[in-house]
């Protein structure tokens, strides 16, 4: 019986395991080997790790966790979770199982991109979503923004002072005349037809539409959505928010006692959505671990 099983070994899960290990709480960290930033070459906006490859970050974290005898790490995929606070059972692919008093979900999300030929293959390398993470690397270079006019406006406002030129390209349908006028008023170029394919070249990327081709250093997405990577929120009957994320309190507690969530799969109701950033995920992991420790102390463990 572990004090906690942490499912997911990205920044949130790794930090949760570290915090629990430092408090000598028996912890099982389960790593499926699937990560939202699995295709990303370098992390950014992470103090002391700006430019570090995510795989190197994870490897360093695992090496440091090895010094804590109360933390066990397994490479395993979870199939299901059942039970109640104080007695959860986690079933692994292959039939093995493990028990814990508490669960921390840190399984993250999956990004669903528009069905544009070549787009998903360049995700994380030439195609990005976060100006904080990847905007600076495109300083004084032209970019393309693919997506809806309203979301594009937000990216234009953030990236306009960084990049040299922005071309906005719709998905599926042409922009209306009013949308074109509003976008052009921001000083950007607007494509007359939707993106149908993207490809990489030596300078960056080329976006092809029915009418033209646009060269850019990179693409920022103003389209697409996120969804839970794993089915555990549904299995456990957790409260969900309109964003599709798990509802948590300030210490990562979900609506199910003994179940905590950390990272970009969850956020507080007061926030409009999850803060998808390495530092924020790690902070959420630490808070969830503190919540678990508080619960254990209250229960006399």
Secondary structure per residue as TSV (DSSP state, phi and psi in degrees):
chain	resnum	aa	ss	phi	psi
A	1	X	-	360.0	106.4
A	2	X	E	-78.2	153.8
A	3	X	E	-66.1	-37.1
A	4	X	E	-152.2	143.3
A	5	X	E	-111.1	124.2
A	6	X	E	-102.9	121.7
A	7	X	E	-106.9	111.3
A	8	X	-	115.3	130.5
A	9	X	-	-124.7	42.5
A	10	X	S	-86.5	-164.5
A	11	X	H	-55.9	-39.0
A	12	X	H	-66.3	-49.1
A	13	X	H	-67.1	-40.4
A	14	X	H	-63.1	-43.9
A	15	X	H	-67.2	-39.6
A	16	X	H	-59.9	-44.4
A	17	X	H	-64.6	-39.1
A	18	X	H	-63.0	-46.6
A	19	X	H	-62.5	-43.3
A	20	X	H	-66.0	-40.9
A	21	X	H	-63.4	-38.7
A	22	X	H	-68.8	-20.9
A	23	X	T	-97.9	13.6
A	24	X	T	56.8	44.8
A	25	X	-	-106.0	127.1
A	26	X	-	-62.6	123.4
A	27	X	E	-136.3	135.1
A	28	X	E	-112.6	119.9
A	29	X	E	-103.9	119.6
A	30	X	E	-105.1	124.3
A	31	X	E	-118.8	113.4
A	32	X	-	-79.6	-15.0
A	33	X	S	83.6	6.3
A	34	X	-	-110.1	129.2
A	35	X	-	-136.2	145.1
A	36	X	T	-60.0	-38.4
A	37	X	T	-96.9	28.7
A	38	X	T	-61.5	-27.5
A	39	X	T	-96.0	-3.0
A	40	X	-	-76.8	135.7
A	41	X	S	-86.1	-33.7
A	42	X	-	-144.6	139.0
A	43	X	-	-83.4	150.2
A	44	X	-	-138.6	164.4
A	45	X	S	60.8	34.4
A	46	X	-	-125.3	103.7
A	47	X	T	-57.4	135.0
A	48	X	T	73.7	-5.6
A	49	X	-	-133.4	20.5
A	50	X	T	-65.3	118.4
A	51	X	T	94.2	-2.4
A	52	X	-	-74.8	133.9
A	53	X	-	-62.0	135.4
A	54	X	H	-54.6	-38.5
A	55	X	H	-62.7	-37.2
A	56	X	H	-67.8	-40.9
A	57	X	H	-58.7	-47.8
A	58	X	H	-65.1	-41.1
A	59	X	H	-63.6	-42.5
A	60	X	H	-62.3	-43.3
A	61	X	H	-61.1	-43.4
A	62	X	H	-65.5	-38.4
A	63	X	H	-62.1	-42.1
A	64	X	H	-68.9	-36.6
A	65	X	H	-65.6	-26.2
A	66	X	T	-62.7	-19.1
A	67	X	T	-76.8	-10.7
A	68	X	-	-104.7	108.3
A	69	X	T	-68.2	-16.6
A	70	X	T	-85.2	-3.6
A	71	X	E	-108.3	122.7
A	72	X	E	-110.9	134.1
A	73	X	E	-115.2	129.6
A	74	X	E	-126.6	139.7
A	75	X	E	-86.6	106.4
A	76	X	-	-159.2	152.2
A	77	X	-	-106.4	130.4
A	78	X	E	-86.8	132.3
A	79	X	E	-95.7	-33.0
A	80	X	E	-165.6	160.6
A	81	X	E	-133.0	134.7
A	82	X	E	-141.6	163.8
A	83	X	E	114.4	-169.2
A	84	X	E	-133.5	170.8
A	85	X	T	-51.7	130.3
A	86	X	T	94.1	-16.6
A	87	X	E	-156.0	70.0
A	88	X	E	-95.5	146.6
A	89	X	E	-121.6	125.2
A	90	X	E	-107.4	122.5
A	91	X	E	-99.2	130.9
A	92	X	E	-101.2	156.6
A	93	X	T	-59.3	125.6
A	94	X	T	108.3	-13.6
A	95	X	S	106.7	-14.7
A	96	X	-	-68.2	161.1
A	97	X	E	-145.1	164.1
A	98	X	E	-147.3	152.2
A	99	X	E	-117.9	150.3
A	100	X	E	-154.3	156.4
A	101	X	E	-76.3	-29.1
A	102	X	E	-139.8	155.6
A	103	X	E	-123.7	135.6
A	104	X	E	-116.7	117.1
A	105	X	E	-87.9	120.8
A	106	X	-	-136.8	40.1
A	107	X	-	-82.6	-10.8
A	108	X	-	72.8	-161.8
A	109	X	E	-131.1	169.1
A	110	X	E	-116.1	137.7
A	111	X	E	-91.4	123.1
A	112	X	E	-98.2	113.5
A	113	X	-	-97.2	157.8
A	114	X	-	-59.2	151.9
A	115	X	-	-82.4	79.2
A	116	X	-	-115.4	126.8
A	117	X	B	-54.1	125.7
A	118	X	T	87.7	-9.9
A	119	X	T	-68.1	-51.7
A	120	X	G	-63.4	-30.5
A	121	X	G	-67.2	-21.9
A	122	X	G	-102.9	2.6
A	123	X	B	-61.0	127.9
A	124	X	T	85.9	-10.6
A	125	X	T	-115.4	-44.7
A	126	X	T	-126.9	-11.9
A	127	X	E	-120.0	128.1
A	128	X	E	-134.6	168.3
A	129	X	-	-124.6	-26.9
A	130	X	-	-108.7	114.1
A	131	X	H	-61.7	-34.1
A	132	X	H	-65.1	-35.9
A	133	X	H	-83.2	-35.4
A	134	X	H	-133.3	0.3
A	135	X	S	-65.0	-46.8
A	136	X	G	-59.5	-33.8
A	137	X	G	-66.2	-12.4
A	138	X	G	-108.4	19.8
A	139	X	T	-57.3	132.2
A	140	X	T	61.6	25.3
A	141	X	S	-127.2	156.4
A	142	X	E	-79.2	143.6
A	143	X	E	-130.3	163.4
A	144	X	E	-113.8	142.5
A	145	X	E	-115.3	120.6
A	146	X	E	-109.0	126.0
A	147	X	E	148.2	-165.2
A	148	X	-	-73.3	156.6
A	149	X	H	-63.5	-41.8
A	150	X	H	-65.4	-47.2
A	151	X	H	-68.9	-32.2
A	152	X	H	-63.6	-36.2
A	153	X	H	-57.7	-40.3
A	154	X	H	-64.8	-44.2
A	155	X	H	-66.7	-37.9
A	156	X	H	-60.9	-43.3
A	157	X	H	-62.0	-36.6
A	158	X	H	-82.9	-38.3
A	159	X	H	-95.2	-15.2
A	160	X	T	-57.7	-33.0
A	161	X	T	-83.6	-5.9
A	162	X	T	-104.2	-48.0
A	163	X	S	-91.7	169.1
A	164	X	S	-87.4	-30.2
A	165	X	E	-158.4	145.2
A	166	X	E	-127.7	129.8
A	167	X	E	-113.2	124.9
A	168	X	E	-102.2	128.4
A	169	X	E	-127.0	126.0
A	170	X	-	-75.2	168.8
A	171	X	S	-115.8	133.0
A	172	X	S	71.3	-53.6
A	173	X	S	-127.6	151.6
A	174	X	-	-66.2	152.4
A	175	X	-	-67.9	150.5
A	176	X	-	-73.4	165.8
A	177	X	H	-60.3	-38.3
A	178	X	H	-66.4	-39.7
A	179	X	H	-66.4	-41.1
A	180	X	H	-61.1	-44.4
A	181	X	H	-62.4	-42.9
A	182	X	H	-65.5	-39.4
A	183	X	H	-70.2	-45.4
A	184	X	H	-65.0	-26.7
A	185	X	T	-65.3	-20.2
A	186	X	T	-86.6	1.5
A	187	X	T	84.7	22.2
A	188	X	-	-108.4	162.0
A	189	X	E	-90.0	142.2
A	190	X	E	-123.0	129.3
A	191	X	-	-76.1	142.6
A	192	X	S	-81.6	-10.7
A	193	X	S	-144.4	161.8
A	194	X	-	-70.9	158.9
A	195	X	E	-70.0	136.5
A	196	X	E	-119.6	-17.5
A	197	X	E	-162.6	150.3
A	198	X	E	-132.6	150.7
A	199	X	E	-149.4	157.9
A	200	X	E	-93.4	148.1
A	201	X	E	-138.8	-176.5
A	202	X	T	-61.3	-31.6
A	203	X	T	-88.6	-16.8
A	204	X	E	155.8	-104.5
A	205	X	E	-139.8	160.8
A	206	X	E	-126.3	127.3
A	207	X	E	-105.1	126.0
A	208	X	E	-107.5	133.6
A	209	X	E	-117.7	-178.2
A	210	X	S	-67.8	-21.6
A	211	X	S	-109.3	-23.5
A	212	X	-	-159.9	175.0
A	213	X	E	-125.2	140.4
A	214	X	E	-124.6	124.2
A	215	X	E	-93.4	140.5
A	216	X	E	-152.4	162.2
A	217	X	S	-74.6	-28.8
A	218	X	E	-168.6	170.4
A	219	X	E	-118.3	135.5
A	220	X	E	-114.3	135.7
A	221	X	E	-93.2	127.4
A	222	X	E	-114.2	36.2
A	223	X	-	-153.2	167.7
A	224	X	-	99.6	174.9
A	225	X	E	-149.9	169.7
A	226	X	E	-116.5	152.2
A	227	X	E	-144.9	159.1
A	228	X	E	-59.3	132.6
A	229	X	S	-70.0	-33.3
A	230	X	S	-122.5	159.6
A	231	X	S	-89.7	13.1
A	232	X	H	-69.5	-32.3
A	233	X	H	-60.9	-41.7
A	234	X	H	-69.9	-42.5
A	235	X	H	-57.5	-39.5
A	236	X	H	-92.4	-3.8
A	237	X	T	68.0	38.3
A	238	X	-	-76.7	148.3
A	239	X	-	-67.2	135.5
A	240	X	B	-118.3	156.9
A	241	X	-	-105.2	165.7
A	242	X	T	-59.2	-26.7
A	243	X	T	-69.6	-12.3
A	244	X	S	91.7	1.3
A	245	X	S	-94.2	161.3
A	246	X	E	-75.3	136.9
A	247	X	E	-79.8	129.4
A	248	X	E	-134.0	165.2
A	249	X	-	-98.9	-167.6
A	250	X	T	-64.5	-20.9
A	251	X	T	-109.6	24.5
A	252	X	-	75.9	8.5
A	253	X	B	-72.5	134.3
A	254	X	-	-90.4	-173.2
A	255	X	S	-77.0	-7.1
A	256	X	S	-104.8	117.7
A	257	X	T	-54.2	134.9
A	258	X	T	88.4	-7.4
A	259	X	E	-110.7	125.6
A	260	X	E	-119.2	157.3
A	261	X	E	-139.8	142.7
A	262	X	-	-147.4	143.6
A	263	X	S	106.1	-163.1
A	264	X	T	-80.6	8.1
A	265	X	T	-89.4	-3.3
A	266	X	E	-148.5	156.5
A	267	X	E	-163.7	165.8
A	268	X	E	-73.7	152.4
A	269	X	T	-62.4	-26.2
A	270	X	T	-71.6	-16.3
A	271	X	S	-93.7	147.8
A	272	X	S	-73.4	-19.2
A	273	X	S	-175.8	176.6
A	274	X	-	-70.3	147.0
A	275	X	-	-92.6	98.2
A	276	X	-	-82.2	84.5
A	277	X	-	-151.3	147.0
A	278	X	H	-58.4	-47.0
A	279	X	H	-63.1	-41.2
A	280	X	H	-67.5	-38.7
A	281	X	H	-64.4	-44.3
A	282	X	H	-63.2	-41.1
A	283	X	H	-60.7	-44.2
A	284	X	H	-62.3	-37.3
A	285	X	H	-64.1	-40.7
A	286	X	H	-66.0	-42.8
A	287	X	H	-63.3	-40.5
A	288	X	H	-63.8	-39.9
A	289	X	H	-64.2	-40.0
A	290	X	H	-62.8	-40.6
A	291	X	H	-60.3	-40.7
A	292	X	H	-62.8	-44.8
A	293	X	H	-63.4	-41.1
A	294	X	H	-59.0	-43.0
A	295	X	H	-63.5	-43.1
A	296	X	H	-62.7	-42.5
A	297	X	H	-63.9	-41.8
A	298	X	H	-61.1	-36.4
A	299	X	T	-82.9	-1.6
A	300	X	T	84.5	19.6
A	301	X	-	-97.5	360.0
